[in-house]
């Protein structure tokens, strides 16, 4: 079964409790405070979750002295959950920790004035990303500022909160994390790790393709990142080289959680939303079938193909023909003279890609309950030390040439030559009735 590294790193408290949902019968359960969630399971050893309660959405968490069960406390969210602890001391500890997880170390003093803005790194539809220095510590971060008006107009408030929650909760060597979240009257701001090596997309374009040992290292890092998210019940749905950054030590970091689906933590959990980037979409998503974690592994397969051969397997300038190829055609691999420039490509790499790009998601590698562990057991990774990888003990073949912590040489000069500033936006553009929907966005990731 999948190991719960997320629980090991993020668990703030765990233990047995009595549990009641609404007015249903009481049950004895095992509960874990996991970052911003309370996970309710049948037992400590159980992999199946009864509930995964997002504590950031709770309206209140408090003692329930009116309950007939002793040492009770209540969580009010979209549903009312009541719990009974073994002792008063245990009840107090549960409530204090749950309230901390609900509110975080929220501090309204965190603001744009706490940061020096150094460089522009990029721009998007809803805002821009800039290089900043946190004045208190001198630490360098990336600051993503988003227009409240644009977010509200495009019905993205909930998605923005989900992205914020994930960035603040994740703790993995191969996934970008956030350290602060705050807001102004017109903007939402996320302060994340600064990853100075630029996008994997740019590196592939610069080198055309990578030798097999480097493909193996990058593939392993990407599989670890996606597997970690799956352990957390997160489906990424837009894995592509533009959303994979290269850190100062040459390691990959997965980013951009704008279209994620949360709560997909089992093989048979599914959704149907059409989203992502055409070249990296799976057949089942394109034809509108319910899908699960397998769509992410299809995207990983496309990226591995691209790293090995310098192009995506189904690309066409006409997006409809791209979709048609994804649904109907098999990937083509270099043969004969064309294979000479890929002299170290072997059958295990071809087999790995082919099994990840299997049309039927039920037969795709990584679709079993083992998820990423099934992929890591593939012969392509024979002899590869995943434990050493997780511990940061493996050296990357390529590292970006970075002069100092504020080096932006791996980013487009069209952006980095712009004047860095926190752009003013008239707060009157945000309907006052919408401001309440942004309540609780501010967060300082100290616990």
Secondary structure, 3 states (H helix, E strand, C coil): CCCCHHHHHHEEEEEEEEEEECCCCCEEEEEEEECCEEEEECCCCCCCEEEEEEHHHCCEEEECCCCCCCCEEEEECCCEEEEECCCHHHHHHHHHHHHHHHHCCCCCCCCHHHEEEEEEEEECCCEEEEEEEECCCCCEEEEEEEEHHHHHHCCCHHHHHHHHHHHHHCCCCCECCEEEEEECCCEEEEEEECCCCCEHHHHHHHHCCCCHHHHHHHHHHHHHHHHHHHHCCEECCCCCHHHEEECCCCCEEECCCCCCEECCCCCCCCECCCCCCHHHCCHHHHCCCCECCHHHHHHHHHHHHHHHHCCCCCCCCCHHHHHHHHHHCCCCCCCHHHHHHHCCCCHHHHHHHHHHCCCCHHHCCCCCCCCHHHHHCCHHHCCCCHHHHHCCCCCCCCCCCCCCCCCCCCCCHHHHCCCCCCCCCCHHHCCHHHHHHHCCCCEECCC
